[in-house]
């Protein structure tokens, strides 16, 4: 679905906004950092700004590349708390009243935003409360300007309110995105089921047409036959009709075999039904057949791969930047016995190792479904380089029963 809000997009926007505005706030605090050089130890005057600003810069970089944002934000938030705690030690004369508040005051909101982006709601809330209390205590100390209890509490309340507003806003957006994602997943599941049902309906119509065109014609011809030649012709027609009906197979029964061309026809129908459509291609198929359960499993896995392409190939930015994606489905017979089905697109691609466990489409609907019938699935994709799902049957690396028994005996022999 194009243009839908998703949790990943919300996280991306929140992290980038935090990084960019955090860097701007850090630049605005430079005059205060320079002014603090007069009453902060030389080593601390260099170390504190470098460490704190490096943490913020890390959030900026990771938000741009899209990796490690939570870790960078957590580090930046932790470094800021440590800087607050160590501030009295950084001041040259801790017992003398500092001329102004610590320059860390100017980027407190940034540290809270980093915590909101990196932590869950409860942990981020605890962080906001803790930082506000620590600053209130620091502000009342001589090293923090020795503000009165009222002013220190007011400053702490101010940053607490800003941090809480940030937390509420991001949490609300996250929950809304989660609801949209769940609705989108349910819609795509229904869409996948509808595509499969449509393909099954097309297959049923094919069988109905076969019955009408061959079986009924054979029966009518048999009723009208009068000579031996006509009866022989009717017998031949009946055999052809039975052979055609038998070749259609019974779905899910591994005892039947179906022509590979029938699987090719079902894939072509599915490619045409989907919107936007897939280009379909196949090599010459000459009399090859496969078990019906293999054909059904490969067909279902290929349809799931096509649905995944429609759902994910456009990428999260498809709503603002229209893209043209080429999608293809192809079937190639292998020498001897076997075949491959390839579903490819020129979309944004993905990192196969980074697919989360809760995403069952690739792991269950494709890999495991094909593996149960003795096939294998190869995933070729890199971020920005498109994706290709190759279904191979039979699995060239599959261990045969004889090999398994032989290996078991070898292991037992080694253990004796």
C-alpha positions as CSV (number, residue, x, y, z in Angstrom):
1,X,0.0,0.0,0.0
2,X,1.5,3.3,-1.0
3,X,1.7,6.3,1.3
4,X,0.6,4.4,4.5
5,X,2.0,5.5,7.8
6,X,4.2,2.8,9.3
7,X,6.1,2.3,12.5
8,X,9.4,2.3,10.6
9,X,8.7,5.6,9.0
10,X,7.7,7.2,12.3
11,X,10.9,6.0,13.9
12,X,12.9,7.3,10.9
13,X,11.3,10.7,11.0
14,X,11.5,11.0,14.9
15,X,15.2,10.0,14.9
16,X,16.1,12.4,12.1
17,X,14.2,15.3,13.6
18,X,15.9,14.6,17.0
19,X,19.4,14.5,15.3
20,X,19.0,17.6,13.2
21,X,17.4,19.8,15.9
22,X,19.8,18.4,18.5
23,X,22.7,19.5,16.5
24,X,21.2,23.0,16.0
25,X,20.6,23.3,19.8
26,X,24.2,22.1,20.4
27,X,25.5,24.9,18.1
28,X,23.3,27.5,19.9
29,X,24.9,26.4,23.2
30,X,28.5,27.2,22.0
31,X,28.5,30.7,23.5
32,X,27.6,29.3,26.9
33,X,30.3,26.6,26.5
34,X,32.9,29.3,25.8
35,X,31.7,31.4,28.7
36,X,32.1,28.5,31.1
37,X,35.8,28.2,30.3
38,X,36.6,30.8,33.0
39,X,35.3,28.7,35.9
40,X,35.6,25.1,34.6
41,X,38.8,23.1,34.7
42,X,40.8,23.0,31.5
43,X,40.5,19.3,31.0
44,X,36.8,19.3,31.7
45,X,36.2,22.3,29.5
46,X,37.4,20.3,26.6
47,X,36.2,16.8,27.5
48,X,32.6,17.6,28.4
49,X,31.7,19.4,25.2
50,X,33.5,16.9,23.0
51,X,31.8,13.9,24.6
52,X,28.3,15.4,24.7
53,X,28.4,16.8,21.2
54,X,29.9,13.6,19.8
55,X,26.9,11.7,21.2
56,X,24.5,14.1,19.5
57,X,26.5,13.9,16.3
58,X,26.3,10.1,16.5
59,X,22.5,10.4,16.6
60,X,22.6,12.6,13.5
61,X,24.8,10.1,11.6
62,X,22.9,7.0,12.5
63,X,19.5,8.6,11.7
64,X,20.8,9.4,8.2
65,X,22.1,6.0,7.5
66,X,19.1,4.3,9.2
67,X,21.1,1.9,11.4
68,X,22.0,2.0,15.1
69,X,19.8,4.9,16.1
70,X,18.6,3.4,19.3
71,X,22.1,2.6,20.4
72,X,23.4,6.0,19.5
73,X,20.5,7.8,21.2
74,X,20.9,5.7,24.3
75,X,24.6,6.5,24.5
76,X,23.9,10.2,24.0
77,X,21.3,10.2,26.8
78,X,23.6,8.3,29.2
79,X,26.5,10.6,28.5
80,X,24.4,13.6,29.3
81,X,23.2,12.2,32.7
82,X,26.9,11.4,33.5
83,X,27.9,15.0,32.6
84,X,25.2,16.4,34.9
85,X,26.4,14.3,37.8
86,X,30.1,15.1,37.2
87,X,29.5,18.9,36.7
88,X,30.4,19.8,40.3
89,X,33.7,18.0,39.9
90,X,34.4,19.9,36.7
91,X,34.1,23.4,38.3
92,X,37.4,24.9,39.5
93,X,35.9,26.2,42.8
94,X,32.9,24.0,43.7
95,X,32.1,26.0,46.8
96,X,32.0,29.3,45.0
97,X,28.8,30.4,43.3
98,X,29.1,29.9,39.5
99,X,28.3,33.1,37.5
100,X,25.5,31.3,35.5
101,X,23.7,28.0,35.1
102,X,25.6,25.0,33.6
103,X,25.7,25.1,29.8
104,X,24.2,21.6,29.8
105,X,20.9,23.4,30.5
106,X,20.6,24.4,26.9
107,X,20.6,20.9,25.5
108,X,18.6,19.1,28.2
109,X,15.6,18.8,25.9
110,X,17.9,17.2,23.3
111,X,19.0,14.5,25.8
112,X,15.3,13.8,26.6
113,X,14.4,13.5,22.9
114,X,17.3,11.0,22.5
115,X,15.8,8.9,25.3
116,X,12.3,9.1,23.8
117,X,13.7,7.8,20.4
118,X,15.8,5.1,22.0
119,X,13.8,3.7,24.9
120,X,10.3,2.4,25.5
121,X,7.7,4.7,26.9
122,X,8.2,3.8,30.6
123,X,12.0,3.9,30.5
124,X,11.9,7.2,28.7
125,X,9.5,8.6,31.2
126,X,11.7,7.6,34.1
127,X,14.7,9.2,32.3
128,X,12.8,12.5,31.9
129,X,11.9,12.5,35.6
130,X,15.4,11.6,36.7
131,X,17.1,14.2,34.6
132,X,14.7,16.9,35.8
133,X,15.4,16.0,39.5
134,X,19.2,15.8,39.0
135,X,19.2,19.2,37.3
136,X,17.0,20.7,40.1
137,X,19.6,19.6,42.7
138,X,22.5,20.8,40.6
139,X,21.0,24.2,40.0
140,X,20.7,24.7,43.7
141,X,24.4,24.0,44.3
142,X,27.0,26.7,44.1
143,X,28.6,25.0,41.1
144,X,25.2,25.2,39.4
145,X,24.7,28.9,40.1
146,X,23.1,28.4,43.6
147,X,19.6,29.3,42.4
148,X,16.9,29.4,45.0
149,X,14.6,26.4,45.5
150,X,11.8,28.1,43.6
151,X,13.9,29.0,40.6
152,X,15.6,25.5,40.5
153,X,12.2,23.8,40.7
154,X,10.9,26.1,38.0
155,X,13.8,25.3,35.6
156,X,13.3,21.6,36.3
157,X,9.6,21.8,35.7
158,X,10.2,23.6,32.4
159,X,12.4,20.9,30.9
160,X,10.2,18.2,32.4
161,X,7.1,19.6,30.6
162,X,9.1,19.8,27.3
163,X,10.3,16.3,27.6
164,X,6.9,15.0,28.5
165,X,5.3,16.7,25.5
166,X,7.9,15.0,23.3
167,X,7.3,11.6,24.9
168,X,3.5,11.9,24.5
169,X,3.7,13.1,20.9
170,X,6.1,10.3,19.8
171,X,4.2,7.6,21.7
172,X,0.9,8.7,20.1
173,X,2.4,8.5,16.7
174,X,3.9,5.1,17.4
175,X,0.6,3.7,18.5
176,X,-1.2,5.1,15.5
177,X,1.4,3.7,13.2
178,X,1.1,0.3,14.9
179,X,-2.6,0.3,14.3
180,X,-2.1,1.2,10.7
181,X,0.5,-1.5,10.3
182,X,-1.8,-4.2,11.7
183,X,-4.6,-3.1,9.5
184,X,-2.2,-3.1,6.5
185,X,-1.0,-6.6,7.3
186,X,-4.5,-7.9,7.6
187,X,-5.5,-6.3,4.3
188,X,-2.5,-7.8,2.5
189,X,-3.4,-11.2,4.0
190,X,-6.9,-10.9,2.7
191,X,-5.5,-9.8,-0.7
192,X,-3.2,-12.8,-0.8
193,X,-6.1,-15.1,-0.1
194,X,-8.2,-13.4,-2.7
195,X,-5.5,-13.9,-5.3
196,X,-5.1,-17.5,-4.5
197,X,-8.9,-18.0,-4.6
198,X,-9.1,-16.2,-8.0
199,X,-6.4,-18.5,-9.4
200,X,-8.3,-21.5,-8.0
201,X,-11.4,-20.2,-9.6
202,X,-9.6,-19.8,-12.9
203,X,-8.4,-23.4,-12.6
204,X,-12.0,-24.6,-11.9
205,X,-13.3,-22.8,-14.9
206,X,-10.5,-24.5,-16.9
207,X,-11.7,-27.9,-15.7
208,X,-15.4,-27.0,-16.4
209,X,-14.5,-26.0,-19.9
210,X,-12.6,-29.3,-20.3
211,X,-15.6,-31.3,-19.1
212,X,-17.9,-29.4,-21.5
213,X,-15.6,-29.5,-24.5
214,X,-14.3,-33.0,-24.2
215,X,-16.3,-35.2,-21.8
216,X,-19.8,-34.0,-23.0
217,X,-18.7,-34.1,-26.6
218,X,-17.4,-37.6,-26.2
219,X,-20.7,-38.7,-24.5
220,X,-22.8,-37.2,-27.3
221,X,-20.6,-38.8,-29.9
222,X,-20.9,-42.1,-28.2
223,X,-24.7,-41.8,-28.2
224,X,-24.7,-41.2,-32.0
225,X,-22.0,-43.7,-33.0
226,X,-23.3,-46.6,-35.1
227,X,-20.3,-48.1,-36.9
228,X,-17.2,-49.8,-35.5
229,X,-15.0,-47.0,-36.9
230,X,-17.1,-44.4,-35.1
231,X,-17.0,-46.4,-31.8
232,X,-13.2,-46.7,-32.1
233,X,-13.0,-42.9,-32.6
234,X,-15.2,-42.4,-29.5
235,X,-13.0,-44.7,-27.5
236,X,-10.0,-42.6,-28.5
237,X,-11.8,-39.4,-27.6
238,X,-12.8,-40.9,-24.2
239,X,-9.2,-41.8,-23.5
240,X,-8.0,-38.3,-24.3
241,X,-10.7,-36.8,-22.1
242,X,-9.8,-39.1,-19.2
243,X,-6.1,-38.3,-19.7
244,X,-6.8,-34.5,-19.7
245,X,-9.0,-34.8,-16.5
246,X,-6.4,-37.0,-14.8
247,X,-3.6,-34.5,-15.7
248,X,-5.5,-31.7,-13.8
249,X,-4.8,-33.7,-10.6
250,X,-6.3,-33.4,-7.2
251,X,-5.0,-30.5,-5.2
252,X,-3.0,-31.5,-2.2
253,X,-2.7,-35.3,-3.1
254,X,0.9,-36.2,-3.6
255,X,-0.1,-39.4,-5.4
256,X,-1.0,-37.4,-8.5
257,X,1.3,-35.7,-10.9
258,X,0.4,-32.6,-13.0
259,X,2.1,-31.3,-16.1
260,X,4.6,-28.5,-15.5
261,X,2.8,-26.5,-18.1
262,X,-0.3,-26.4,-15.8
263,X,1.8,-24.8,-13.1
264,X,3.1,-22.3,-15.7
265,X,-0.5,-21.5,-16.7
266,X,-1.5,-20.9,-13.0
267,X,1.5,-18.6,-12.5
268,X,0.7,-16.7,-15.6
269,X,-2.9,-16.2,-14.5
270,X,-1.8,-15.0,-11.0
271,X,0.7,-12.6,-12.6
272,X,-2.1,-11.1,-14.7
273,X,-4.5,-10.9,-11.8
274,X,-2.2,-8.9,-9.5
275,X,-2.3,-5.1,-9.8
276,X,0.1,-3.7,-10.9
277,X,0.8,-6.8,-13.0
278,X,3.9,-8.9,-13.4
279,X,5.6,-9.7,-16.6
280,X,5.6,-13.5,-17.1
281,X,8.2,-15.5,-19.0
282,X,9.0,-19.2,-19.4
283,X,11.2,-21.5,-21.3
284,X,10.0,-24.4,-23.5
285,X,8.3,-27.1,-21.5
286,X,8.2,-30.6,-23.1
287,X,6.2,-33.2,-21.3
288,X,7.6,-32.7,-17.8
289,X,5.4,-33.3,-14.8
290,X,5.6,-32.8,-11.1
291,X,3.8,-34.0,-8.0
292,X,0.6,-32.1,-7.4
293,X,1.6,-31.2,-3.8
294,X,4.8,-29.7,-5.2
295,X,2.9,-27.7,-7.8
296,X,0.5,-26.4,-5.1
297,X,3.3,-25.5,-2.7
298,X,5.4,-23.7,-5.3
299,X,2.4,-21.8,-6.6
300,X,1.4,-20.6,-3.2
301,X,5.0,-19.6,-2.4
302,X,5.4,-17.7,-5.7
303,X,2.1,-15.8,-5.1
304,X,3.3,-14.9,-1.6
305,X,6.5,-13.6,-3.1
306,X,4.6,-11.5,-5.6
307,X,2.4,-10.1,-2.8
308,X,5.5,-9.3,-0.8
309,X,6.9,-7.4,-3.8
310,X,3.7,-5.4,-4.2
311,X,3.8,-4.5,-0.5
312,X,7.5,-3.7,0.1
313,X,9.3,-3.0,-3.2
314,X,8.1,0.6,-3.3
315,X,9.8,1.5,0.0
316,X,8.7,3.8,2.7
317,X,9.2,6.9,0.6
318,X,6.9,5.9,-2.3
319,X,4.2,8.3,-1.4
320,X,6.5,11.4,-1.9
321,X,8.7,10.1,-4.6
322,X,6.9,8.1,-7.3
323,X,8.9,5.2,-8.7
324,X,8.6,2.8,-11.6
325,X,9.3,-0.8,-10.7
326,X,9.6,-3.7,-13.1
327,X,8.3,-7.0,-11.7
328,X,8.8,-10.3,-13.4
329,X,7.8,-14.0,-12.8
330,X,9.6,-16.7,-14.8
331,X,9.6,-20.5,-14.9
332,X,12.6,-22.5,-16.1
333,X,12.7,-26.3,-16.5
334,X,16.0,-27.9,-15.4
335,X,17.8,-30.6,-17.3
336,X,16.5,-34.0,-16.3
337,X,14.0,-33.4,-13.5
338,X,13.2,-30.2,-11.7
339,X,12.5,-26.5,-12.4
340,X,13.0,-23.1,-10.9
341,X,10.5,-20.2,-10.4
342,X,11.9,-16.7,-10.0
343,X,10.0,-13.7,-8.8
344,X,12.0,-10.5,-9.2
345,X,11.6,-6.7,-8.9
346,X,13.7,-3.6,-9.3
347,X,12.5,-2.0,-6.1
348,X,14.3,-0.8,-3.0
349,X,15.5,-4.2,-2.0
350,X,16.2,-5.3,1.6
351,X,18.7,-7.1,3.8
352,X,17.6,-10.7,4.1
353,X,19.5,-11.1,7.4
354,X,17.6,-8.2,8.9
355,X,14.0,-9.5,8.3
356,X,12.3,-9.7,11.7
357,X,11.0,-13.0,13.0
358,X,7.4,-11.6,13.2
359,X,7.4,-11.2,9.5
360,X,6.1,-14.7,8.5
361,X,5.7,-14.2,4.8
362,X,9.3,-15.0,3.8
363,X,10.0,-17.5,6.5
364,X,6.8,-19.6,6.7
365,X,4.8,-18.9,3.5
366,X,7.8,-19.2,1.2
367,X,10.8,-21.0,2.7
368,X,9.1,-23.5,4.9
369,X,6.3,-24.2,2.5
370,X,8.8,-25.1,-0.3
371,X,11.0,-27.0,2.1
372,X,8.2,-29.3,3.1
373,X,8.0,-30.6,-0.5
374,X,11.7,-31.0,-1.0
375,X,12.6,-27.7,-2.5
376,X,14.7,-24.7,-1.6
377,X,14.4,-20.9,-1.7
378,X,17.2,-18.6,-2.6
379,X,16.9,-14.9,-1.7
380,X,19.1,-12.4,-3.6
381,X,18.7,-8.8,-2.4
382,X,20.6,-5.8,-1.2
383,X,19.2,-2.4,0.0
384,X,18.7,-0.3,-3.1
385,X,19.4,-3.2,-5.5
386,X,16.0,-4.9,-6.0
387,X,15.1,-8.3,-4.9
388,X,14.9,-11.8,-6.4
389,X,13.2,-14.9,-4.9
390,X,14.3,-18.1,-6.6
391,X,12.4,-21.3,-5.9
392,X,14.3,-24.5,-6.8
393,X,12.8,-27.9,-6.9
394,X,14.1,-30.4,-6.0
395,X,16.7,-28.9,-3.6
396,X,20.1,-29.7,-5.1
397,X,21.6,-29.9,-1.6
398,X,18.9,-32.2,-0.2
399,X,20.2,-35.3,1.5
400,X,18.6,-38.4,0.1
401,X,17.3,-41.2,2.3
402,X,20.2,-43.5,1.4
403,X,22.7,-40.8,2.1
404,X,21.1,-40.1,5.5
405,X,21.2,-43.8,6.5
406,X,24.8,-44.1,5.3
407,X,25.8,-41.1,7.3
408,X,24.1,-42.4,10.4
409,X,26.0,-45.7,10.2
410,X,29.2,-43.8,9.7
411,X,28.6,-41.7,12.8
412,X,27.8,-44.8,14.8
413,X,31.0,-46.5,13.6
414,X,33.1,-43.5,14.6
415,X,31.5,-43.6,18.1
416,X,32.4,-47.3,18.8
